[in-house]
Amino acid sequence: MASATERERILVVDDAPDTLELIERNLRASRYEVFTARGVAEAIRILDSVQIDLVITDLKMPKVSGMDLVRHVRENLKDTEVMMITGYPTVEGAVTAMKTGSQEYLTKPFTDEELLSTVDRVLDVQRARRNVNGASDAPLSPFCGLIGESKAMRNVFRAIGKAASSKATALISGESGTGKELAARAIHYSGPQASATFVPVNCGGIPENLLESELFGYVKGAFTGASESRAGFFQVADGGTIFLDEIGNTSVHMQAQLLRVLQDGEIQMVGSARPRHVDIRILAATNKNLESLVKNELFREDLYFRLNVLTICMPPLREREDDILLLAAHFATNFAEELGKAAPNLSDAVVSVLRSYHWPGNVRELQNLVQRLVVMAEGDVIEVPDLPPMMRFSAGRGAGLDRTLAEVETEHIRNVLAGANGNKVRAAKILGIDRKTLREKLKASESESA
């Protein structure tokens, strides 16, 4: 039997505790990493959070059968193999299992050798397929700052690899602070046009009355103050990639102009009567639900479909628990090097807090926190009292359940603002609102407390 040198992960699903324990013991002895579940619902929860190489499932289980689990794996997980075991062998059952997608069918009772040889046979097929496809779970563009070993990030890396090999338009979605621009840069710099220009544009950070001239440029005399012609972002990115961040904040008028670029590959400078052709790849990003905006007629449906040719969804940090310490160590090392000091260690209690914290500001919030901890650290170890107040336990914080929603919201805003060291731009990004909304909420809270 070939050895599992890379600690392949196997999920065993069986409602019989004795069978579950026997299989787990044999697989662990052969140096596989083993997860167990007593039913399909529990198995799916594990599959949603861990990259599993092989699922071994019993056929007959209460509520949901193993056949349903096989179908779930086949229709949702391309790189996971399935092997079925049963104490009720029939030819019809074996045929059905194979048609549904099970790689092997093992009948109880089976010997230890039969189990291990069947497992190895299934995984050998998987290893061969991965070698043929050249599959790699390593991040494609570590220089772009994307770091992660979680299942969610491995899916992102695969999607980036596929997007990089094409010039198709891609839409990157995700909450603020999840690394959407980093993903866009990874797509560009991992592709054949890596040497061409990459131009990032924050559509939400440019006033609406200036966005058109900034994107498309203008000719001399187009408006008051236009003393000379000026190229826009699209001309600068000609031959390369333009990244339109916060695309959901654009007006319907601007959306119509962007649609023309996507349809015809033409732009028109403000004040010019002649269009100009550009050879450009468009990547867009949003932290809003564009489908909802389309339904409310706030975003053009035809533009949405043009942008959404390829889709990459950046997972929030709370769904990347396995990556939190990896990211924290990376940031700590970088910031410590900038300061010419050794990176501090994290106590076990701090590690527990970081893993359980909700991270509303995602990776950006973690980066800012680690920078603060490295700068302020006085010893070799970061302890819980070194963390911001909102991350530490407070006996009084759980009280006051008679407070209004507005009071709770105000407290959260002020906590985030404190964690961002008073930086309103950073706090607004963490909260997922624009600066104007943040100012209005702060002003309202001040009026109420006056």
NUPAVEX-165031 format. One record per residue (C-alpha): z, x, y; chain; residue number from 1; residue in three letters. Coordinates in Angstrom, 3 decimals. Layout:
# residues N
[[Z,X,Y],'A',NUM,'ALA']
...
//
This chain:
# residues 450
[[0.000,0.000,0.000],'A',1,'MET']
[[-0.872,1.273,3.469],'A',2,'ALA']
[[2.128,1.912,5.638],'A',3,'SER']
[[2.719,-0.089,8.808],'A',4,'ALA']
[[2.790,2.910,11.104],'A',5,'THR']
[[2.613,0.848,14.298],'A',6,'GLU']
[[5.313,-1.631,13.286],'A',7,'ARG']
[[3.061,-4.671,13.030],'A',8,'GLU']
[[4.823,-7.916,13.826],'A',9,'ARG']
[[5.034,-10.655,11.215],'A',10,'ILE']
[[6.353,-14.183,11.708],'A',11,'LEU']
[[7.639,-15.908,8.545],'A',12,'VAL']
[[7.958,-19.716,8.648],'A',13,'VAL']
[[9.728,-21.578,5.851],'A',14,'ASP']
[[12.324,-24.355,5.778],'A',15,'ASP']
[[13.990,-22.815,2.673],'A',16,'ALA']
[[16.641,-20.272,3.804],'A',17,'PRO']
[[16.578,-18.330,0.512],'A',18,'ASP']
[[12.805,-17.845,0.607],'A',19,'THR']
[[12.960,-16.898,4.265],'A',20,'LEU']
[[15.641,-14.280,3.610],'A',21,'GLU']
[[13.828,-12.829,0.589],'A',22,'LEU']
[[10.504,-12.395,2.411],'A',23,'ILE']
[[12.200,-10.995,5.517],'A',24,'GLU']
[[14.129,-8.408,3.489],'A',25,'ARG']
[[11.026,-7.208,1.641],'A',26,'ASN']
[[8.923,-6.946,4.802],'A',27,'LEU']
[[11.624,-5.095,6.735],'A',28,'ARG']
[[11.968,-2.644,3.846],'A',29,'ALA']
[[8.254,-1.928,4.283],'A',30,'SER']
[[8.881,-1.195,7.984],'A',31,'ARG']
[[7.312,-4.311,9.444],'A',32,'TYR']
[[8.919,-5.971,12.467],'A',33,'GLU']
[[9.861,-9.446,11.258],'A',34,'VAL']
[[10.560,-12.729,13.060],'A',35,'PHE']
[[11.647,-15.884,11.236],'A',36,'THR']
[[11.472,-19.618,11.933],'A',37,'ALA']
[[12.757,-22.635,10.002],'A',38,'ARG']
[[10.015,-24.926,11.264],'A',39,'GLY']
[[6.725,-25.191,13.150],'A',40,'VAL']
[[8.287,-26.016,16.538],'A',41,'ALA']
[[10.438,-22.895,16.433],'A',42,'GLU']
[[7.456,-20.848,15.257],'A',43,'ALA']
[[5.323,-21.960,18.193],'A',44,'ILE']
[[8.073,-20.993,20.632],'A',45,'ARG']
[[8.062,-17.481,19.149],'A',46,'ILE']
[[4.260,-17.285,19.239],'A',47,'LEU']
[[4.318,-18.245,22.916],'A',48,'ASP']
[[6.562,-15.318,23.795],'A',49,'SER']
[[5.748,-12.535,21.303],'A',50,'VAL']
[[2.471,-10.922,20.200],'A',51,'GLN']
[[2.389,-11.602,16.448],'A',52,'ILE']
[[-0.056,-9.856,14.104],'A',53,'ASP']
[[0.443,-12.086,11.053],'A',54,'LEU']
[[1.949,-15.532,10.438],'A',55,'VAL']
[[3.181,-16.269,6.914],'A',56,'ILE']
[[3.870,-19.988,6.596],'A',57,'THR']
[[4.980,-22.395,3.920],'A',58,'ASP']
[[2.631,-25.323,3.368],'A',59,'LEU']
[[5.034,-28.251,3.015],'A',60,'LYS']
[[7.740,-28.514,5.666],'A',61,'MET']
[[9.461,-31.524,7.277],'A',62,'PRO']
[[8.010,-33.127,10.435],'A',63,'LYS']
[[5.071,-30.739,10.991],'A',64,'VAL']
[[3.268,-29.086,8.081],'A',65,'SER']
[[2.191,-25.492,7.667],'A',66,'GLY']
[[-1.435,-26.612,7.774],'A',67,'MET']
[[-0.883,-27.794,11.353],'A',68,'ASP']
[[0.587,-24.408,12.213],'A',69,'LEU']
[[-2.463,-22.683,10.731],'A',70,'VAL']
[[-4.726,-24.822,12.883],'A',71,'ARG']
[[-2.597,-24.098,15.971],'A',72,'HIS']
[[-2.872,-20.349,15.405],'A',73,'VAL']
[[-6.610,-20.486,14.775],'A',74,'ARG']
[[-7.330,-22.508,17.916],'A',75,'GLU']
[[-4.950,-20.679,20.262],'A',76,'ASN']
[[-4.505,-17.089,19.050],'A',77,'LEU']
[[-7.684,-15.129,18.346],'A',78,'LYS']
[[-6.009,-11.915,17.212],'A',79,'ASP']
[[-3.359,-13.330,14.855],'A',80,'THR']
[[-3.936,-13.608,11.102],'A',81,'GLU']
[[-2.487,-16.353,8.887],'A',82,'VAL']
[[-1.293,-16.329,5.297],'A',83,'MET']
[[-0.049,-19.435,3.488],'A',84,'MET']
[[2.534,-19.717,0.706],'A',85,'ILE']
[[3.396,-22.818,-1.312],'A',86,'THR']
[[5.306,-23.997,-4.350],'A',87,'GLY']
[[2.808,-26.838,-4.915],'A',88,'TYR']
[[-0.454,-25.101,-5.797],'A',89,'PRO']
[[-3.663,-27.099,-6.046],'A',90,'THR']
[[-7.303,-26.099,-5.804],'A',91,'VAL']
[[-7.796,-28.678,-3.074],'A',92,'GLU']
[[-4.856,-27.237,-1.106],'A',93,'GLY']
[[-6.225,-23.715,-1.374],'A',94,'ALA']
[[-9.691,-24.780,-0.224],'A',95,'VAL']
[[-8.249,-26.737,2.694],'A',96,'THR']
[[-6.060,-23.803,3.728],'A',97,'ALA']
[[-9.036,-21.428,3.724],'A',98,'MET']
[[-11.218,-23.846,5.669],'A',99,'LYS']
[[-8.465,-24.377,8.222],'A',100,'THR']
[[-8.206,-20.644,8.786],'A',101,'GLY']
[[-5.682,-19.106,6.405],'A',102,'SER']
[[-6.764,-15.611,5.375],'A',103,'GLN']
[[-4.822,-15.683,2.084],'A',104,'GLU']
[[-3.071,-18.277,-0.118],'A',105,'TYR']
[[-0.047,-17.150,-2.177],'A',106,'LEU']
[[1.639,-19.341,-4.795],'A',107,'THR']
[[5.406,-19.411,-5.420],'A',108,'LYS']
[[7.037,-17.789,-7.280],'A',109,'PRO']
[[5.491,-14.427,-6.446],'A',110,'PHE']
[[6.670,-10.884,-7.044],'A',111,'THR']
[[7.588,-8.445,-4.305],'A',112,'ASP']
[[4.459,-6.433,-5.088],'A',113,'GLU']
[[2.226,-9.528,-4.834],'A',114,'GLU']
[[3.709,-10.383,-1.454],'A',115,'LEU']
[[3.356,-6.885,-0.008],'A',116,'LEU']
[[-0.130,-6.258,-1.389],'A',117,'SER']
[[-1.355,-9.597,0.017],'A',118,'THR']
[[0.196,-8.871,3.414],'A',119,'VAL']
[[-1.375,-5.428,3.475],'A',120,'ASP']
[[-4.766,-6.858,2.484],'A',121,'ARG']
[[-4.669,-9.342,5.369],'A',122,'VAL']
[[-3.597,-6.715,7.883],'A',123,'LEU']
[[-6.249,-4.288,6.617],'A',124,'ASP']
[[-8.889,-6.861,7.573],'A',125,'VAL']
[[-7.309,-7.195,11.003],'A',126,'GLN']
[[-7.155,-3.408,11.513],'A',127,'ARG']
[[-10.795,-3.030,10.546],'A',128,'ALA']
[[-11.867,-5.786,12.948],'A',129,'ARG']
[[-9.901,-4.198,15.790],'A',130,'ARG']
[[-11.519,-0.832,15.108],'A',131,'ASN']
[[-14.987,-2.367,15.117],'A',132,'VAL']
[[-14.338,-4.238,18.348],'A',133,'ASN']
[[-12.699,-1.226,19.941],'A',134,'GLY']
[[-9.749,-3.395,20.859],'A',135,'ALA']
[[-6.939,-1.701,22.718],'A',136,'SER']
[[-3.717,-3.122,24.034],'A',137,'ASP']
[[-3.349,-0.360,26.604],'A',138,'ALA']
[[-3.610,-1.396,30.254],'A',139,'PRO']
[[-7.191,-0.903,31.445],'A',140,'LEU']
[[-6.376,0.241,34.957],'A',141,'SER']
[[-2.916,1.777,35.209],'A',142,'PRO']
[[-3.952,3.464,38.446],'A',143,'PHE']
[[-4.258,0.016,40.005],'A',144,'CYS']
[[-0.539,-0.571,39.512],'A',145,'GLY']
[[-0.741,-3.130,36.708],'A',146,'LEU']
[[2.044,-2.392,34.233],'A',147,'ILE']
[[3.208,-4.408,31.253],'A',148,'GLY']
[[3.572,-4.572,27.499],'A',149,'GLU']
[[4.432,-8.265,27.178],'A',150,'SER']
[[2.131,-10.682,25.402],'A',151,'LYS']
[[1.288,-12.352,28.721],'A',152,'ALA']
[[0.175,-9.078,30.306],'A',153,'MET']
[[-1.792,-7.986,27.248],'A',154,'ARG']
[[-3.764,-11.208,27.647],'A',155,'ASN']
[[-4.338,-10.324,31.301],'A',156,'VAL']
[[-5.572,-6.834,30.382],'A',157,'PHE']
[[-8.029,-8.292,27.886],'A',158,'ARG']
[[-9.308,-10.782,30.452],'A',159,'ALA']
[[-9.717,-8.002,33.028],'A',160,'ILE']
[[-11.694,-5.943,30.524],'A',161,'GLY']
[[-14.102,-8.812,29.930],'A',162,'LYS']
[[-14.407,-9.603,33.648],'A',163,'ALA']
[[-15.042,-5.934,34.490],'A',164,'ALA']
[[-18.135,-5.839,32.285],'A',165,'SER']
[[-19.765,-8.681,34.225],'A',166,'SER']
[[-20.748,-9.429,37.820],'A',167,'LYS']
[[-19.716,-13.071,37.497],'A',168,'ALA']
[[-17.429,-14.619,40.085],'A',169,'THR']
[[-13.786,-14.684,39.017],'A',170,'ALA']
[[-10.836,-16.778,40.197],'A',171,'LEU']
[[-7.400,-15.183,39.897],'A',172,'ILE']
[[-4.493,-17.609,40.059],'A',173,'SER']
[[-0.757,-17.065,40.116],'A',174,'GLY']
[[2.380,-17.311,42.196],'A',175,'GLU']
[[2.973,-15.050,45.185],'A',176,'SER']
[[3.983,-11.548,44.156],'A',177,'GLY']
[[2.435,-11.606,40.678],'A',178,'THR']
[[-0.204,-8.949,41.420],'A',179,'GLY']
[[-3.402,-10.916,42.030],'A',180,'LYS']
[[-4.917,-8.239,44.279],'A',181,'GLU']
[[-4.033,-5.558,41.735],'A',182,'LEU']
[[-5.911,-7.560,39.100],'A',183,'ALA']
[[-8.923,-7.826,41.427],'A',184,'ALA']
[[-8.873,-4.074,42.032],'A',185,'ARG']
[[-8.595,-3.458,38.281],'A',186,'ALA']
[[-11.673,-5.624,37.665],'A',187,'ILE']
[[-13.677,-3.757,40.304],'A',188,'HIS']
[[-12.580,-0.217,39.465],'A',189,'TYR']
[[-12.909,-0.729,35.700],'A',190,'SER']
[[-16.508,-1.917,36.005],'A',191,'GLY']
[[-19.903,-0.261,36.502],'A',192,'PRO']
[[-19.633,-0.652,40.307],'A',193,'GLN']
[[-16.370,1.266,40.582],'A',194,'ALA']
[[-17.904,3.701,43.081],'A',195,'SER']
[[-19.019,0.858,45.391],'A',196,'ALA']
[[-16.917,-0.659,48.169],'A',197,'THR']
[[-13.974,-2.964,47.448],'A',198,'PHE']
[[-13.024,-5.094,50.457],'A',199,'VAL']
[[-9.834,-7.216,50.310],'A',200,'PRO']
[[-9.560,-10.113,52.766],'A',201,'VAL']
[[-6.432,-12.220,53.277],'A',202,'ASN']
[[-7.960,-15.557,54.265],'A',203,'CYS']
[[-4.519,-16.999,54.986],'A',204,'GLY']
[[-3.677,-14.190,57.400],'A',205,'GLY']
[[-6.700,-14.668,59.709],'A',206,'ILE']
[[-6.668,-17.539,62.243],'A',207,'PRO']
[[-9.201,-20.233,61.376],'A',208,'GLU']
[[-11.129,-19.776,64.637],'A',209,'ASN']
[[-11.646,-16.073,63.844],'A',210,'LEU']
[[-12.254,-16.235,60.095],'A',211,'LEU']
[[-15.986,-16.961,60.320],'A',212,'GLU']
[[-16.747,-14.023,62.633],'A',213,'SER']
[[-14.480,-11.710,60.603],'A',214,'GLU']
[[-16.223,-12.591,57.349],'A',215,'LEU']
[[-19.836,-12.813,58.497],'A',216,'PHE']
[[-19.848,-10.700,61.667],'A',217,'GLY']
[[-21.414,-11.664,64.987],'A',218,'TYR']
[[-24.251,-10.643,67.267],'A',219,'VAL']
[[-23.966,-9.545,70.866],'A',220,'LYS']
[[-23.480,-12.499,73.197],'A',221,'GLY']
[[-22.540,-14.927,70.408],'A',222,'ALA']
[[-19.395,-15.922,72.339],'A',223,'PHE']
[[-17.353,-14.815,75.302],'A',224,'THR']
[[-16.198,-11.265,74.723],'A',225,'GLY']
[[-18.910,-10.418,72.166],'A',226,'ALA']
[[-20.176,-7.410,74.105],'A',227,'SER']
[[-21.787,-5.866,71.041],'A',228,'GLU']
[[-22.844,-6.857,67.542],'A',229,'SER']
[[-20.285,-6.329,64.817],'A',230,'ARG']
[[-20.587,-6.406,61.026],'A',231,'ALA']
[[-18.288,-8.678,59.042],'A',232,'GLY']
[[-16.454,-8.104,55.775],'A',233,'PHE']
[[-19.425,-9.347,53.729],'A',234,'PHE']
[[-21.750,-6.735,55.236],'A',235,'GLN']
[[-19.149,-4.017,54.654],'A',236,'VAL']
[[-18.845,-5.052,51.004],'A',237,'ALA']
[[-22.625,-5.257,50.445],'A',238,'ASP']
[[-23.393,-3.641,47.081],'A',239,'GLY']
[[-19.751,-3.870,46.019],'A',240,'GLY']
[[-16.948,-6.428,45.711],'A',241,'THR']
[[-15.200,-8.690,48.216],'A',242,'ILE']
[[-11.803,-10.103,47.309],'A',243,'PHE']
[[-10.934,-13.379,49.063],'A',244,'LEU']
[[-7.184,-13.831,48.771],'A',245,'ASP']
[[-5.535,-17.198,49.528],'A',246,'GLU']
[[-8.907,-18.938,49.242],'A',247,'ILE']
[[-7.086,-22.281,49.110],'A',248,'GLY']
[[-6.112,-21.904,52.793],'A',249,'ASN']
[[-9.704,-22.020,54.067],'A',250,'THR']
[[-11.063,-25.059,55.909],'A',251,'SER']
[[-13.717,-27.358,54.451],'A',252,'VAL']
[[-16.165,-25.965,57.032],'A',253,'HIS']
[[-15.569,-22.408,55.867],'A',254,'MET']
[[-15.793,-23.506,52.244],'A',255,'GLN']
[[-19.324,-24.790,52.907],'A',256,'ALA']
[[-20.352,-21.380,54.238],'A',257,'GLN']
[[-18.810,-19.570,51.276],'A',258,'LEU']
[[-20.685,-21.907,48.942],'A',259,'LEU']
[[-23.946,-20.831,50.550],'A',260,'ARG']
[[-23.156,-17.191,49.862],'A',261,'VAL']
[[-22.459,-17.975,46.214],'A',262,'LEU']
[[-25.558,-20.133,45.796],'A',263,'GLN']
[[-28.148,-18.155,47.762],'A',264,'ASP']
[[-26.600,-14.723,48.259],'A',265,'GLY']
[[-27.109,-15.126,52.011],'A',266,'GLU']
[[-24.837,-14.860,55.017],'A',267,'ILE']
[[-25.478,-15.701,58.656],'A',268,'GLN']
[[-23.818,-13.779,61.460],'A',269,'MET']
[[-22.269,-15.871,64.225],'A',270,'VAL']
[[-24.897,-16.315,66.936],'A',271,'GLY']
[[-27.808,-15.244,64.729],'A',272,'SER']
[[-30.684,-17.556,63.771],'A',273,'ALA']
[[-31.703,-15.509,60.730],'A',274,'ARG']
[[-29.798,-15.275,57.442],'A',275,'PRO']
[[-29.250,-11.945,55.749],'A',276,'ARG']
[[-29.246,-11.281,52.003],'A',277,'HIS']
[[-26.259,-9.498,50.465],'A',278,'VAL']
[[-25.771,-8.159,46.933],'A',279,'ASP']
[[-22.096,-8.736,46.424],'A',280,'ILE']
[[-19.563,-9.766,43.799],'A',281,'ARG']
[[-16.955,-12.289,44.883],'A',282,'ILE']
[[-13.445,-12.320,43.461],'A',283,'LEU']
[[-11.063,-14.980,44.783],'A',284,'ALA']
[[-7.357,-15.634,44.380],'A',285,'ALA']
[[-4.993,-18.488,45.061],'A',286,'THR']
[[-1.331,-19.369,44.637],'A',287,'ASN']
[[-2.201,-23.058,45.036],'A',288,'LYS']
[[-3.435,-25.608,42.516],'A',289,'ASN']
[[-7.099,-25.860,43.505],'A',290,'LEU']
[[-7.704,-28.751,41.117],'A',291,'GLU']
[[-5.074,-30.747,43.003],'A',292,'SER']
[[-6.651,-29.782,46.339],'A',293,'LEU']
[[-10.038,-30.935,45.013],'A',294,'VAL']
[[-8.589,-34.321,44.026],'A',295,'LYS']
[[-7.103,-34.678,47.518],'A',296,'ASN']
[[-10.462,-33.690,49.071],'A',297,'GLU']
[[-8.949,-30.586,50.662],'A',298,'LEU']
[[-11.147,-28.204,48.669],'A',299,'PHE']
[[-14.812,-28.610,47.799],'A',300,'ARG']
[[-15.376,-29.396,44.147],'A',301,'GLU']
[[-18.732,-27.560,44.049],'A',302,'ASP']
[[-17.146,-24.415,45.499],'A',303,'LEU']
[[-14.286,-24.637,42.999],'A',304,'TYR']
[[-16.716,-24.689,40.079],'A',305,'PHE']
[[-18.692,-21.793,41.577],'A',306,'ARG']
[[-15.541,-19.692,41.939],'A',307,'LEU']
[[-14.048,-20.634,38.588],'A',308,'ASN']
[[-16.673,-18.983,36.376],'A',309,'VAL']
[[-14.120,-16.531,34.983],'A',310,'LEU']
[[-10.405,-17.296,35.201],'A',311,'THR']
[[-7.456,-14.928,35.112],'A',312,'ILE']
[[-3.947,-16.328,35.413],'A',313,'CYS']
[[-1.272,-13.837,36.485],'A',314,'MET']
[[2.019,-14.768,34.767],'A',315,'PRO']
[[5.237,-15.057,36.791],'A',316,'PRO']
[[7.833,-12.363,36.127],'A',317,'LEU']
[[10.228,-14.873,34.554],'A',318,'ARG']
[[7.681,-15.190,31.709],'A',319,'GLU']
[[7.507,-11.399,31.325],'A',320,'ARG']
[[11.093,-10.625,30.389],'A',321,'GLU']
[[10.019,-7.672,28.226],'A',322,'ASP']
[[8.345,-6.054,31.270],'A',323,'ASP']
[[11.233,-6.276,33.743],'A',324,'ILE']
[[12.963,-3.048,32.739],'A',325,'LEU']
[[9.633,-1.257,32.344],'A',326,'LEU']
[[8.665,-2.203,35.903],'A',327,'LEU']
[[12.118,-1.402,37.285],'A',328,'ALA']
[[12.018,2.084,35.742],'A',329,'ALA']
[[8.526,2.685,37.132],'A',330,'HIS']
[[9.504,1.634,40.654],'A',331,'PHE']
[[12.767,3.595,40.528],'A',332,'ALA']
[[10.959,6.782,39.508],'A',333,'THR']
[[8.361,6.410,42.288],'A',334,'ASN']
[[10.865,5.654,45.048],'A',335,'PHE']
[[13.216,8.418,43.884],'A',336,'ALA']
[[10.356,10.935,44.000],'A',337,'GLU']
[[9.553,9.868,47.582],'A',338,'GLU']
[[13.164,10.534,48.543],'A',339,'LEU']
[[13.395,13.775,46.585],'A',340,'GLY']
[[16.270,12.557,44.419],'A',341,'LYS']
[[16.881,11.683,40.793],'A',342,'ALA']
[[16.256,8.092,39.786],'A',343,'ALA']
[[19.568,6.247,39.210],'A',344,'PRO']
[[20.302,4.581,35.889],'A',345,'ASN']
[[21.019,0.867,35.492],'A',346,'LEU']
[[24.280,-0.214,33.894],'A',347,'SER']
[[24.148,-2.610,30.936],'A',348,'ASP']
[[25.530,-5.379,33.157],'A',349,'ALA']
[[22.774,-4.843,35.746],'A',350,'VAL']
[[20.149,-4.909,32.999],'A',351,'VAL']
[[21.541,-8.258,31.860],'A',352,'SER']
[[21.367,-9.653,35.409],'A',353,'VAL']
[[17.790,-8.468,35.923],'A',354,'LEU']
[[16.654,-10.036,32.654],'A',355,'ARG']
[[18.300,-13.391,33.385],'A',356,'SER']
[[17.370,-13.673,37.088],'A',357,'TYR']
[[14.650,-16.232,37.947],'A',358,'HIS']
[[12.579,-13.881,40.222],'A',359,'TRP']
[[11.085,-16.391,42.681],'A',360,'PRO']
[[9.298,-13.484,44.400],'A',361,'GLY']
[[8.035,-12.075,41.096],'A',362,'ASN']
[[7.052,-8.387,40.802],'A',363,'VAL']
[[7.003,-7.912,44.579],'A',364,'ARG']
[[10.627,-9.058,44.765],'A',365,'GLU']
[[11.603,-6.679,41.943],'A',366,'LEU']
[[9.822,-3.796,43.680],'A',367,'GLN']
[[11.620,-4.478,46.965],'A',368,'ASN']
[[14.963,-4.749,45.168],'A',369,'LEU']
[[14.520,-1.454,43.319],'A',370,'VAL']
[[13.509,0.314,46.527],'A',371,'GLN']
[[16.665,-0.955,48.216],'A',372,'ARG']
[[18.844,0.099,45.266],'A',373,'LEU']
[[17.340,3.614,45.129],'A',374,'VAL']
[[17.690,4.125,48.885],'A',375,'VAL']
[[21.272,2.841,49.012],'A',376,'MET']
[[22.501,4.339,45.719],'A',377,'ALA']
[[25.492,6.641,46.146],'A',378,'GLU']
[[26.022,7.477,42.489],'A',379,'GLY']
[[24.004,8.043,39.347],'A',380,'ASP']
[[24.417,4.497,38.043],'A',381,'VAL']
[[23.585,1.145,39.664],'A',382,'ILE']
[[26.374,-1.385,39.062],'A',383,'GLU']
[[26.430,-5.161,39.607],'A',384,'VAL']
[[28.251,-4.920,43.000],'A',385,'PRO']
[[25.221,-2.936,44.243],'A',386,'ASP']
[[22.972,-5.963,43.726],'A',387,'LEU']
[[22.267,-8.507,46.515],'A',388,'PRO']
[[24.827,-11.352,46.808],'A',389,'PRO']
[[22.347,-13.959,45.543],'A',390,'MET']
[[22.093,-12.086,42.218],'A',391,'MET']
[[25.834,-11.768,41.684],'A',392,'ARG']
[[28.183,-14.395,40.299],'A',393,'PHE']
[[30.223,-16.365,42.841],'A',394,'SER']
[[32.941,-18.822,41.851],'A',395,'ALA']
[[32.134,-20.932,44.887],'A',396,'GLY']
[[28.382,-20.959,44.439],'A',397,'ARG']
[[28.392,-23.597,41.740],'A',398,'GLY']
[[30.588,-25.909,43.792],'A',399,'ALA']
[[29.504,-28.363,46.424],'A',400,'GLY']
[[27.416,-30.667,44.261],'A',401,'LEU']
[[27.695,-33.246,47.043],'A',402,'ASP']
[[25.377,-31.196,49.285],'A',403,'ARG']
[[22.025,-32.579,50.356],'A',404,'THR']
[[18.730,-31.128,49.146],'A',405,'LEU']
[[18.085,-29.839,52.679],'A',406,'ALA']
[[21.379,-27.920,52.639],'A',407,'GLU']
[[20.578,-26.330,49.281],'A',408,'VAL']
[[17.081,-25.417,50.509],'A',409,'GLU']
[[18.473,-23.842,53.669],'A',410,'THR']
[[20.935,-21.736,51.681],'A',411,'GLU']
[[18.171,-20.516,49.374],'A',412,'HIS']
[[15.912,-19.629,52.321],'A',413,'ILE']
[[18.690,-17.639,53.981],'A',414,'ARG']
[[19.492,-15.841,50.699],'A',415,'ASN']
[[15.845,-14.858,50.236],'A',416,'VAL']
[[15.643,-13.761,53.880],'A',417,'LEU']
[[18.732,-11.605,53.380],'A',418,'ALA']
[[17.256,-10.113,50.211],'A',419,'GLY']
[[14.113,-9.247,52.194],'A',420,'ALA']
[[16.249,-7.465,54.807],'A',421,'ASN']
[[15.310,-10.030,57.460],'A',422,'GLY']
[[11.555,-9.516,57.019],'A',423,'ASN']
[[10.139,-13.020,57.557],'A',424,'LYS']
[[6.649,-12.122,56.347],'A',425,'VAL']
[[8.066,-10.848,53.046],'A',426,'ARG']
[[10.482,-13.782,52.738],'A',427,'ALA']
[[7.664,-16.288,53.308],'A',428,'ALA']
[[5.632,-14.686,50.505],'A',429,'LYS']
[[8.613,-14.791,48.131],'A',430,'ILE']
[[9.229,-18.464,48.963],'A',431,'LEU']
[[5.545,-19.315,48.544],'A',432,'GLY']
[[5.177,-20.738,52.062],'A',433,'ILE']
[[3.439,-19.501,55.199],'A',434,'ASP']
[[5.255,-17.937,58.135],'A',435,'ARG']
[[4.841,-21.011,60.328],'A',436,'LYS']
[[6.570,-23.213,57.730],'A',437,'THR']
[[9.377,-20.679,57.381],'A',438,'LEU']
[[9.919,-20.605,61.147],'A',439,'ARG']
[[9.999,-24.412,61.284],'A',440,'GLU']
[[12.538,-24.634,58.452],'A',441,'LYS']
[[14.775,-22.010,60.053],'A',442,'LEU']
[[14.530,-23.771,63.407],'A',443,'LYS']
[[15.410,-27.118,61.803],'A',444,'ALA']
[[18.433,-25.636,60.030],'A',445,'SER']
[[19.650,-24.077,63.276],'A',446,'GLU']
[[19.323,-27.428,65.066],'A',447,'SER']
[[21.304,-29.197,62.351],'A',448,'GLU']
[[24.112,-26.647,62.482],'A',449,'SER']
[[24.297,-26.713,66.304],'A',450,'ALA']
//
